[in-house]
């Protein structure tokens, strides 16, 4: 099933339109998401490269420009 199939006819909340800094996107948010992953049995996010990748993935999920919205 493609991304288009999943979204056709369905309303969605994410990604959010993003025009600049968002005070809610903090180190604490990334740390909390990392803790949830560990709680679900995934490995700890200890390496700085892993933390940067998590932050990037979280940002990509949460935000998008209006031009890129499906």
FITI-478711 format. One record per atom (N, C-alpha, C): residue number from 1; residue in three letters; atom name; x, z, y. Coordinates in steps of 0.001 Angstrom, whole numbers. Atoms other than C-alpha are relative to their C-alpha. Layout:
BEGIN
<pt><nr>NUM</nr><rest>Ala</rest><atom>CA</atom><px>X</px><pz>Z</pz><py>Y</py></pt>
...
END
This chain:
BEGIN
<pt><nr>1</nr><rest>Unk</rest><atom>N</atom><px>858</px><pz>0</pz><py>-1181</py></pt>
<pt><nr>1</nr><rest>Unk</rest><atom>CA</atom><px>0</px><pz>0</pz><py>0</py></pt>
<pt><nr>1</nr><rest>Unk</rest><atom>C</atom><px>895</px><pz>0</pz><py>1232</py></pt>
<pt><nr>2</nr><rest>Unk</rest><atom>N</atom><px>-832</px><pz>117</pz><py>-1199</py></pt>
<pt><nr>2</nr><rest>Unk</rest><atom>CA</atom><px>1448</px><pz>-1009</pz><py>3336</py></pt>
<pt><nr>2</nr><rest>Unk</rest><atom>C</atom><px>-457</px><pz>973</pz><py>1076</py></pt>
<pt><nr>3</nr><rest>Unk</rest><atom>N</atom><px>328</px><pz>-845</pz><py>-1153</py></pt>
<pt><nr>3</nr><rest>Unk</rest><atom>CA</atom><px>1519</px><pz>986</pz><py>6579</py></pt>
<pt><nr>3</nr><rest>Unk</rest><atom>C</atom><px>-1258</px><pz>-506</pz><py>686</py></pt>
<pt><nr>4</nr><rest>Unk</rest><atom>N</atom><px>1182</px><pz>592</pz><py>-627</py></pt>
<pt><nr>4</nr><rest>Unk</rest><atom>CA</atom><px>-1067</px><pz>-1441</pz><py>7960</py></pt>
<pt><nr>4</nr><rest>Unk</rest><atom>C</atom><px>-1252</px><pz>355</pz><py>-794</py></pt>
<pt><nr>5</nr><rest>Unk</rest><atom>N</atom><px>1138</px><pz>-357</pz><py>839</py></pt>
<pt><nr>5</nr><rest>Unk</rest><atom>CA</atom><px>-3374</px><pz>-779</pz><py>4985</py></pt>
<pt><nr>5</nr><rest>Unk</rest><atom>C</atom><px>-405</px><pz>1447</pz><py>230</py></pt>
<pt><nr>6</nr><rest>Unk</rest><atom>N</atom><px>293</px><pz>-1416</pz><py>-200</py></pt>
<pt><nr>6</nr><rest>Unk</rest><atom>CA</atom><px>-3108</px><pz>2964</pz><py>5556</py></pt>
<pt><nr>6</nr><rest>Unk</rest><atom>C</atom><px>-684</px><pz>253</pz><py>1332</py></pt>
<pt><nr>7</nr><rest>Unk</rest><atom>N</atom><px>515</px><pz>-254</pz><py>-1335</py></pt>
<pt><nr>7</nr><rest>Unk</rest><atom>CA</atom><px>-3976</px><pz>2684</pz><py>9237</py></pt>
<pt><nr>7</nr><rest>Unk</rest><atom>C</atom><px>-1224</px><pz>-839</pz><py>372</py></pt>
<pt><nr>8</nr><rest>Unk</rest><atom>N</atom><px>1108</px><pz>862</pz><py>-400</py></pt>
<pt><nr>8</nr><rest>Unk</rest><atom>CA</atom><px>-6597</px><pz>-64</pz><py>9264</py></pt>
<pt><nr>8</nr><rest>Unk</rest><atom>C</atom><px>-1310</px><pz>774</pz><py>-71</py></pt>
<pt><nr>9</nr><rest>Unk</rest><atom>N</atom><px>1271</px><pz>-686</pz><py>-73</py></pt>
<pt><nr>9</nr><rest>Unk</rest><atom>CA</atom><px>-9863</px><pz>1453</pz><py>10398</py></pt>
<pt><nr>9</nr><rest>Unk</rest><atom>C</atom><px>92</px><pz>1504</pz><py>94</py></pt>
<pt><nr>10</nr><rest>Unk</rest><atom>N</atom><px>-168</px><pz>-1451</pz><py>-46</py></pt>
<pt><nr>10</nr><rest>Unk</rest><atom>CA</atom><px>-8422</px><pz>4962</pz><py>10407</py></pt>
<pt><nr>10</nr><rest>Unk</rest><atom>C</atom><px>551</px><pz>417</pz><py>1354</py></pt>
<pt><nr>11</nr><rest>Unk</rest><atom>N</atom><px>-552</px><pz>-534</pz><py>-1241</py></pt>
<pt><nr>11</nr><rest>Unk</rest><atom>CA</atom><px>-7816</px><pz>7026</pz><py>13499</py></pt>
<pt><nr>11</nr><rest>Unk</rest><atom>C</atom><px>1207</px><pz>854</pz><py>-341</py></pt>
<pt><nr>12</nr><rest>Unk</rest><atom>N</atom><px>-1204</px><pz>-797</pz><py>219</py></pt>
<pt><nr>12</nr><rest>Unk</rest><atom>CA</atom><px>-4427</px><pz>8680</pz><py>13830</py></pt>
<pt><nr>12</nr><rest>Unk</rest><atom>C</atom><px>447</px><pz>615</pz><py>1311</py></pt>
<pt><nr>13</nr><rest>Unk</rest><atom>N</atom><px>-461</px><pz>-733</pz><py>-1181</py></pt>
<pt><nr>13</nr><rest>Unk</rest><atom>CA</atom><px>-2771</px><pz>11097</pz><py>16208</py></pt>
<pt><nr>13</nr><rest>Unk</rest><atom>C</atom><px>1455</px><pz>-270</pz><py>341</py></pt>
<pt><nr>14</nr><rest>Unk</rest><atom>N</atom><px>-1425</px><pz>202</pz><py>-192</py></pt>
<pt><nr>14</nr><rest>Unk</rest><atom>CA</atom><px>891</px><pz>10161</pz><py>15775</py></pt>
<pt><nr>14</nr><rest>Unk</rest><atom>C</atom><px>343</px><pz>-1447</pz><py>-273</py></pt>
<pt><nr>15</nr><rest>Unk</rest><atom>N</atom><px>-880</px><pz>-616</pz><py>-988</py></pt>
<pt><nr>15</nr><rest>Unk</rest><atom>CA</atom><px>3114</px><pz>8794</pz><py>17131</py></pt>
<pt><nr>15</nr><rest>Unk</rest><atom>C</atom><px>-689</px><pz>136</pz><py>1353</py></pt>
<pt><nr>16</nr><rest>Unk</rest><atom>N</atom><px>503</px><pz>-239</pz><py>-1344</py></pt>
<pt><nr>16</nr><rest>Unk</rest><atom>CA</atom><px>2395</px><pz>10143</pz><py>20584</py></pt>
<pt><nr>16</nr><rest>Unk</rest><atom>C</atom><px>670</px><pz>-951</pz><py>977</py></pt>
<pt><nr>17</nr><rest>Unk</rest><atom>N</atom><px>-687</px><pz>760</pz><py>-1039</py></pt>
<pt><nr>17</nr><rest>Unk</rest><atom>CA</atom><px>3051</px><pz>8003</pz><py>23646</py></pt>
<pt><nr>17</nr><rest>Unk</rest><atom>C</atom><px>1059</px><pz>899</pz><py>633</py></pt>
<pt><nr>18</nr><rest>Unk</rest><atom>N</atom><px>-1110</px><pz>-837</pz><py>-476</py></pt>
<pt><nr>18</nr><rest>Unk</rest><atom>CA</atom><px>6344</px><pz>9188</pz><py>25090</py></pt>
<pt><nr>18</nr><rest>Unk</rest><atom>C</atom><px>683</px><pz>-669</pz><py>1185</py></pt>
<pt><nr>19</nr><rest>Unk</rest><atom>N</atom><px>-583</px><pz>578</pz><py>-1210</py></pt>
<pt><nr>19</nr><rest>Unk</rest><atom>CA</atom><px>7541</px><pz>8596</pz><py>28609</py></pt>
<pt><nr>19</nr><rest>Unk</rest><atom>C</atom><px>1200</px><pz>783</pz><py>510</py></pt>
<pt><nr>20</nr><rest>Unk</rest><atom>N</atom><px>-1124</px><pz>-787</pz><py>-484</py></pt>
<pt><nr>20</nr><rest>Unk</rest><atom>CA</atom><px>10191</px><pz>11278</pz><py>28989</py></pt>
<pt><nr>20</nr><rest>Unk</rest><atom>C</atom><px>133</px><pz>1302</pz><py>-764</py></pt>
<pt><nr>21</nr><rest>Unk</rest><atom>N</atom><px>-236</px><pz>-1269</pz><py>704</py></pt>
<pt><nr>21</nr><rest>Unk</rest><atom>CA</atom><px>11370</px><pz>14750</pz><py>28020</py></pt>
<pt><nr>21</nr><rest>Unk</rest><atom>C</atom><px>-1292</px><pz>771</pz><py>-266</py></pt>
<pt><nr>22</nr><rest>Unk</rest><atom>N</atom><px>1141</px><pz>-829</pz><py>393</py></pt>
<pt><nr>22</nr><rest>Unk</rest><atom>CA</atom><px>8881</px><pz>16992</pz><py>26214</py></pt>
<pt><nr>22</nr><rest>Unk</rest><atom>C</atom><px>534</px><pz>1399</pz><py>-287</py></pt>
<pt><nr>23</nr><rest>Unk</rest><atom>N</atom><px>-488</px><pz>-1379</pz><py>131</py></pt>
<pt><nr>23</nr><rest>Unk</rest><atom>CA</atom><px>9445</px><pz>20746</pz><py>26560</py></pt>
<pt><nr>23</nr><rest>Unk</rest><atom>C</atom><px>-305</px><pz>598</pz><py>-1375</py></pt>
<pt><nr>24</nr><rest>Unk</rest><atom>N</atom><px>331</px><pz>-531</pz><py>1337</py></pt>
<pt><nr>24</nr><rest>Unk</rest><atom>CA</atom><px>7870</px><pz>21291</pz><py>23124</py></pt>
<pt><nr>24</nr><rest>Unk</rest><atom>C</atom><px>1024</px><pz>-394</pz><py>-1052</py></pt>
<pt><nr>25</nr><rest>Unk</rest><atom>N</atom><px>-992</px><pz>473</pz><py>967</py></pt>
<pt><nr>25</nr><rest>Unk</rest><atom>CA</atom><px>10657</px><pz>19349</pz><py>21356</py></pt>
<pt><nr>25</nr><rest>Unk</rest><atom>C</atom><px>1296</px><pz>763</pz><py>232</py></pt>
<pt><nr>26</nr><rest>Unk</rest><atom>N</atom><px>-1116</px><pz>-912</pz><py>-215</py></pt>
<pt><nr>26</nr><rest>Unk</rest><atom>CA</atom><px>13222</px><pz>22121</pz><py>21092</py></pt>
<pt><nr>26</nr><rest>Unk</rest><atom>C</atom><px>834</px><pz>158</pz><py>-1268</py></pt>
<pt><nr>27</nr><rest>Unk</rest><atom>N</atom><px>-820</px><pz>-358</pz><py>1163</py></pt>
<pt><nr>27</nr><rest>Unk</rest><atom>CA</atom><px>16007</px><pz>23312</pz><py>18817</py></pt>
<pt><nr>27</nr><rest>Unk</rest><atom>C</atom><px>-815</px><pz>877</pz><py>-948</py></pt>
<pt><nr>28</nr><rest>Unk</rest><atom>N</atom><px>834</px><pz>-875</pz><py>811</py></pt>
<pt><nr>28</nr><rest>Unk</rest><atom>CA</atom><px>13517</px><pz>25922</pz><py>17630</py></pt>
<pt><nr>28</nr><rest>Unk</rest><atom>C</atom><px>-962</px><pz>-797</pz><py>-877</py></pt>
<pt><nr>29</nr><rest>Unk</rest><atom>N</atom><px>900</px><pz>844</pz><py>791</py></pt>
<pt><nr>29</nr><rest>Unk</rest><atom>CA</atom><px>11104</px><pz>23199</pz><py>16485</py></pt>
<pt><nr>29</nr><rest>Unk</rest><atom>C</atom><px>751</px><pz>-612</pz><py>-1181</py></pt>
<pt><nr>30</nr><rest>Unk</rest><atom>N</atom><px>-807</px><pz>612</pz><py>1065</py></pt>
<pt><nr>30</nr><rest>Unk</rest><atom>CA</atom><px>13838</px><pz>21443</pz><py>14506</py></pt>
<pt><nr>30</nr><rest>Unk</rest><atom>C</atom><px>380</px><pz>1055</pz><py>-1038</py></pt>
<pt><nr>31</nr><rest>Unk</rest><atom>N</atom><px>-347</px><pz>-1096</pz><py>908</py></pt>
<pt><nr>31</nr><rest>Unk</rest><atom>CA</atom><px>14949</px><pz>24780</pz><py>13009</py></pt>
<pt><nr>31</nr><rest>Unk</rest><atom>C</atom><px>-1205</px><pz>404</pz><py>-845</py></pt>
<pt><nr>32</nr><rest>Unk</rest><atom>N</atom><px>1217</px><pz>-361</pz><py>735</py></pt>
<pt><nr>32</nr><rest>Unk</rest><atom>CA</atom><px>11356</px><pz>25598</pz><py>12035</py></pt>
<pt><nr>32</nr><rest>Unk</rest><atom>C</atom><px>-334</px><pz>-1038</pz><py>-1063</py></pt>
<pt><nr>33</nr><rest>Unk</rest><atom>N</atom><px>267</px><pz>1061</pz><py>974</py></pt>
<pt><nr>33</nr><rest>Unk</rest><atom>CA</atom><px>10880</px><pz>22226</pz><py>10336</py></pt>
<pt><nr>33</nr><rest>Unk</rest><atom>C</atom><px>1011</px><pz>86</pz><py>-1135</py></pt>
<pt><nr>34</nr><rest>Unk</rest><atom>N</atom><px>-1034</px><pz>-153</pz><py>1032</py></pt>
<pt><nr>34</nr><rest>Unk</rest><atom>CA</atom><px>14183</px><pz>22718</pz><py>8492</py></pt>
<pt><nr>34</nr><rest>Unk</rest><atom>C</atom><px>-341</px><pz>1168</pz><py>-924</py></pt>
<pt><nr>35</nr><rest>Unk</rest><atom>N</atom><px>371</px><pz>-1169</pz><py>806</py></pt>
<pt><nr>35</nr><rest>Unk</rest><atom>CA</atom><px>12972</px><pz>26151</pz><py>7317</py></pt>
<pt><nr>35</nr><rest>Unk</rest><atom>C</atom><px>-1175</px><pz>-319</pz><py>-924</py></pt>
<pt><nr>36</nr><rest>Unk</rest><atom>N</atom><px>1134</px><pz>394</pz><py>846</py></pt>
<pt><nr>36</nr><rest>Unk</rest><atom>CA</atom><px>9711</px><pz>24659</pz><py>6021</py></pt>
<pt><nr>36</nr><rest>Unk</rest><atom>C</atom><px>509</px><pz>-846</pz><py>-1166</py></pt>
<pt><nr>37</nr><rest>Unk</rest><atom>N</atom><px>-565</px><pz>825</pz><py>1074</py></pt>
<pt><nr>37</nr><rest>Unk</rest><atom>CA</atom><px>11696</px><pz>22074</pz><py>4052</py></pt>
<pt><nr>37</nr><rest>Unk</rest><atom>C</atom><px>671</px><pz>874</pz><py>-1064</py></pt>
<pt><nr>38</nr><rest>Unk</rest><atom>N</atom><px>-666</px><pz>-913</pz><py>937</py></pt>
<pt><nr>38</nr><rest>Unk</rest><atom>CA</atom><px>13822</px><pz>24828</pz><py>2487</py></pt>
<pt><nr>38</nr><rest>Unk</rest><atom>C</atom><px>-1049</px><pz>784</pz><py>-799</py></pt>
<pt><nr>39</nr><rest>Unk</rest><atom>N</atom><px>1065</px><pz>-744</pz><py>671</py></pt>
<pt><nr>39</nr><rest>Unk</rest><atom>CA</atom><px>10673</px><pz>26809</pz><py>1700</py></pt>
<pt><nr>39</nr><rest>Unk</rest><atom>C</atom><px>-727</px><pz>-823</pz><py>-1057</py></pt>
<pt><nr>40</nr><rest>Unk</rest><atom>N</atom><px>632</px><pz>904</pz><py>978</py></pt>
<pt><nr>40</nr><rest>Unk</rest><atom>CA</atom><px>9340</px><pz>23774</pz><py>-187</py></pt>
<pt><nr>40</nr><rest>Unk</rest><atom>C</atom><px>977</px><pz>-455</pz><py>-1073</py></pt>
<pt><nr>41</nr><rest>Unk</rest><atom>N</atom><px>-965</px><pz>293</pz><py>1050</py></pt>
<pt><nr>41</nr><rest>Unk</rest><atom>CA</atom><px>12488</px><pz>23580</pz><py>-2299</py></pt>
<pt><nr>41</nr><rest>Unk</rest><atom>C</atom><px>1043</px><pz>-1044</pz><py>320</py></pt>
<pt><nr>42</nr><rest>Unk</rest><atom>N</atom><px>-1026</px><pz>966</pz><py>-388</py></pt>
<pt><nr>42</nr><rest>Unk</rest><atom>CA</atom><px>14572</px><pz>21062</pz><py>-358</py></pt>
<pt><nr>42</nr><rest>Unk</rest><atom>C</atom><px>1273</px><pz>750</pz><py>385</py></pt>
<pt><nr>43</nr><rest>Unk</rest><atom>N</atom><px>-1267</px><pz>-651</pz><py>-364</py></pt>
<pt><nr>43</nr><rest>Unk</rest><atom>CA</atom><px>18261</px><pz>21781</pz><py>338</py></pt>
<pt><nr>43</nr><rest>Unk</rest><atom>C</atom><px>21</px><pz>407</pz><py>1475</py></pt>
<pt><nr>44</nr><rest>Unk</rest><atom>N</atom><px>-172</px><pz>-472</pz><py>-1382</py></pt>
<pt><nr>44</nr><rest>Unk</rest><atom>CA</atom><px>19268</px><pz>23668</pz><py>3481</py></pt>
<pt><nr>44</nr><rest>Unk</rest><atom>C</atom><px>576</px><pz>-1118</pz><py>863</py></pt>
<pt><nr>45</nr><rest>Unk</rest><atom>N</atom><px>-518</px><pz>964</pz><py>-967</py></pt>
<pt><nr>45</nr><rest>Unk</rest><atom>CA</atom><px>20014</px><pz>21594</pz><py>6578</py></pt>
<pt><nr>45</nr><rest>Unk</rest><atom>C</atom><px>1148</px><pz>697</pz><py>735</py></pt>
<pt><nr>46</nr><rest>Unk</rest><atom>N</atom><px>-1157</px><pz>-709</pz><py>-557</py></pt>
<pt><nr>46</nr><rest>Unk</rest><atom>CA</atom><px>23496</px><pz>22979</pz><py>7257</py></pt>
<pt><nr>46</nr><rest>Unk</rest><atom>C</atom><px>943</px><pz>-913</pz><py>768</py></pt>
<pt><nr>47</nr><rest>Unk</rest><atom>N</atom><px>-958</px><pz>918</pz><py>-631</py></pt>
<pt><nr>47</nr><rest>Unk</rest><atom>CA</atom><px>25625</px><pz>19952</pz><py>8149</py></pt>
<pt><nr>47</nr><rest>Unk</rest><atom>C</atom><px>-563</px><pz>-515</pz><py>1323</py></pt>
<pt><nr>48</nr><rest>Unk</rest><atom>N</atom><px>462</px><pz>477</pz><py>-1309</py></pt>
<pt><nr>48</nr><rest>Unk</rest><atom>CA</atom><px>25465</px><pz>18849</pz><py>11777</py></pt>
<pt><nr>48</nr><rest>Unk</rest><atom>C</atom><px>-570</px><pz>-1417</pz><py>-87</py></pt>
<pt><nr>49</nr><rest>Unk</rest><atom>N</atom><px>519</px><pz>1358</pz><py>168</py></pt>
<pt><nr>49</nr><rest>Unk</rest><atom>CA</atom><px>24925</px><pz>15242</pz><py>10634</py></pt>
<pt><nr>49</nr><rest>Unk</rest><atom>C</atom><px>-1414</px><pz>34</pz><py>-584</py></pt>
<pt><nr>50</nr><rest>Unk</rest><atom>N</atom><px>1342</px><pz>-132</pz><py>566</py></pt>
<pt><nr>50</nr><rest>Unk</rest><atom>CA</atom><px>21913</px><pz>16338</pz><py>8555</py></pt>
<pt><nr>50</nr><rest>Unk</rest><atom>C</atom><px>-983</px><pz>493</pz><py>1056</py></pt>
<pt><nr>51</nr><rest>Unk</rest><atom>N</atom><px>865</px><pz>-527</pz><py>-1059</py></pt>
<pt><nr>51</nr><rest>Unk</rest><atom>CA</atom><px>20500</px><pz>18302</pz><py>11484</py></pt>
<pt><nr>51</nr><rest>Unk</rest><atom>C</atom><px>-331</px><pz>-1097</pz><py>1018</py></pt>
<pt><nr>52</nr><rest>Unk</rest><atom>N</atom><px>230</px><pz>1105</pz><py>-933</py></pt>
<pt><nr>52</nr><rest>Unk</rest><atom>CA</atom><px>20931</px><pz>15304</pz><py>13789</py></pt>
<pt><nr>52</nr><rest>Unk</rest><atom>C</atom><px>-966</px><pz>-1020</pz><py>-603</py></pt>
<pt><nr>53</nr><rest>Unk</rest><atom>N</atom><px>901</px><pz>939</pz><py>662</py></pt>
<pt><nr>53</nr><rest>Unk</rest><atom>CA</atom><px>19200</px><pz>13072</pz><py>11227</py></pt>
<pt><nr>53</nr><rest>Unk</rest><atom>C</atom><px>-1426</px><pz>553</pz><py>-38</py></pt>
<pt><nr>54</nr><rest>Unk</rest><atom>N</atom><px>1329</px><pz>-613</pz><py>-6</py></pt>
<pt><nr>54</nr><rest>Unk</rest><atom>CA</atom><px>16300</px><pz>15548</pz><py>10951</py></pt>
<pt><nr>54</nr><rest>Unk</rest><atom>C</atom><px>-618</px><pz>-71</pz><py>1391</py></pt>
<pt><nr>55</nr><rest>Unk</rest><atom>N</atom><px>486</px><pz>72</pz><py>-1382</py></pt>
<pt><nr>55</nr><rest>Unk</rest><atom>CA</atom><px>15981</px><pz>15708</pz><py>14736</py></pt>
<pt><nr>55</nr><rest>Unk</rest><atom>C</atom><px>-441</px><pz>-1425</pz><py>349</py></pt>
<pt><nr>56</nr><rest>Unk</rest><atom>N</atom><px>333</px><pz>1401</pz><py>-260</py></pt>
<pt><nr>56</nr><rest>Unk</rest><atom>CA</atom><px>15985</px><pz>11909</pz><py>14923</py></pt>
<pt><nr>56</nr><rest>Unk</rest><atom>C</atom><px>-1279</px><pz>-414</pz><py>-727</py></pt>
<pt><nr>57</nr><rest>Unk</rest><atom>N</atom><px>1185</px><pz>344</pz><py>785</py></pt>
<pt><nr>57</nr><rest>Unk</rest><atom>CA</atom><px>13398</px><pz>11539</pz><py>12149</py></pt>
<pt><nr>57</nr><rest>Unk</rest><atom>C</atom><px>-1247</px><pz>674</pz><py>576</py></pt>
<pt><nr>58</nr><rest>Unk</rest><atom>N</atom><px>1123</px><pz>-720</pz><py>-596</py></pt>
<pt><nr>58</nr><rest>Unk</rest><atom>CA</atom><px>11166</px><pz>14173</pz><py>13730</py></pt>
<pt><nr>58</nr><rest>Unk</rest><atom>C</atom><px>-417</px><pz>-659</pz><py>1311</py></pt>
<pt><nr>59</nr><rest>Unk</rest><atom>N</atom><px>295</px><pz>697</pz><py>-1248</py></pt>
<pt><nr>59</nr><rest>Unk</rest><atom>CA</atom><px>11426</px><pz>12447</pz><py>17098</py></pt>
<pt><nr>59</nr><rest>Unk</rest><atom>C</atom><px>-688</px><pz>-1326</pz><py>-244</py></pt>
<pt><nr>60</nr><rest>Unk</rest><atom>N</atom><px>611</px><pz>1292</pz><py>323</py></pt>
<pt><nr>60</nr><rest>Unk</rest><atom>CA</atom><px>10566</px><pz>9095</pz><py>15512</py></pt>
<pt><nr>60</nr><rest>Unk</rest><atom>C</atom><px>-1438</px><pz>170</pz><py>-481</py></pt>
<pt><nr>61</nr><rest>Unk</rest><atom>N</atom><px>1365</px><pz>-259</pz><py>455</py></pt>
<pt><nr>61</nr><rest>Unk</rest><atom>CA</atom><px>7491</px><pz>10597</pz><py>13847</py></pt>
<pt><nr>61</nr><rest>Unk</rest><atom>C</atom><px>-907</px><pz>400</pz><py>1162</py></pt>
<pt><nr>62</nr><rest>Unk</rest><atom>N</atom><px>829</px><pz>-550</pz><py>-1073</py></pt>
<pt><nr>62</nr><rest>Unk</rest><atom>CA</atom><px>6270</px><pz>12419</pz><py>16961</py></pt>
<pt><nr>62</nr><rest>Unk</rest><atom>C</atom><px>-250</px><pz>-965</pz><py>1150</py></pt>
<pt><nr>63</nr><rest>Unk</rest><atom>N</atom><px>75</px><pz>769</pz><py>-1235</py></pt>
<pt><nr>63</nr><rest>Unk</rest><atom>CA</atom><px>6960</px><pz>9925</pz><py>19726</py></pt>
<pt><nr>63</nr><rest>Unk</rest><atom>C</atom><px>200</px><pz>-1480</pz><py>-228</py></pt>
<pt><nr>64</nr><rest>Unk</rest><atom>N</atom><px>-196</px><pz>1439</pz><py>-9</py></pt>
<pt><nr>64</nr><rest>Unk</rest><atom>CA</atom><px>6732</px><pz>6248</pz><py>20377</py></pt>
<pt><nr>64</nr><rest>Unk</rest><atom>C</atom><px>-426</px><pz>-492</pz><py>1369</py></pt>
<pt><nr>65</nr><rest>Unk</rest><atom>N</atom><px>465</px><pz>579</pz><py>-1256</py></pt>
<pt><nr>65</nr><rest>Unk</rest><atom>CA</atom><px>6319</px><pz>4027</pz><py>23385</py></pt>
<pt><nr>65</nr><rest>Unk</rest><atom>C</atom><px>-1341</px><pz>-674</pz><py>-268</py></pt>
<pt><nr>66</nr><rest>Unk</rest><atom>N</atom><px>1308</px><pz>636</pz><py>157</py></pt>
<pt><nr>66</nr><rest>Unk</rest><atom>CA</atom><px>2894</px><pz>2536</pz><py>23971</py></pt>
<pt><nr>66</nr><rest>Unk</rest><atom>C</atom><px>126</px><pz>-1405</pz><py>-584</py></pt>
<pt><nr>67</nr><rest>Unk</rest><atom>N</atom><px>-182</px><pz>1356</pz><py>501</py></pt>
<pt><nr>67</nr><rest>Unk</rest><atom>CA</atom><px>4282</px><pz>-923</pz><py>23217</py></pt>
<pt><nr>67</nr><rest>Unk</rest><atom>C</atom><px>159</px><pz>-26</pz><py>-1521</py></pt>
<pt><nr>68</nr><rest>Unk</rest><atom>N</atom><px>-269</px><pz>-25</pz><py>1436</py></pt>
<pt><nr>68</nr><rest>Unk</rest><atom>CA</atom><px>5218</px><pz>137</pz><py>19678</py></pt>
<pt><nr>68</nr><rest>Unk</rest><atom>C</atom><px>-1158</px><pz>589</pz><py>-807</py></pt>
<pt><nr>69</nr><rest>Unk</rest><atom>N</atom><px>1122</px><pz>-589</pz><py>737</py></pt>
<pt><nr>69</nr><rest>Unk</rest><atom>CA</atom><px>1922</px><pz>1849</pz><py>18783</py></pt>
<pt><nr>69</nr><rest>Unk</rest><atom>C</atom><px>-746</px><pz>-1062</pz><py>-772</py></pt>
<pt><nr>70</nr><rest>Unk</rest><atom>N</atom><px>750</px><pz>920</pz><py>865</py></pt>
<pt><nr>70</nr><rest>Unk</rest><atom>CA</atom><px>11</px><pz>221</pz><py>15945</py></pt>
<pt><nr>70</nr><rest>Unk</rest><atom>C</atom><px>-1457</px><pz>25</pz><py>436</py></pt>
END
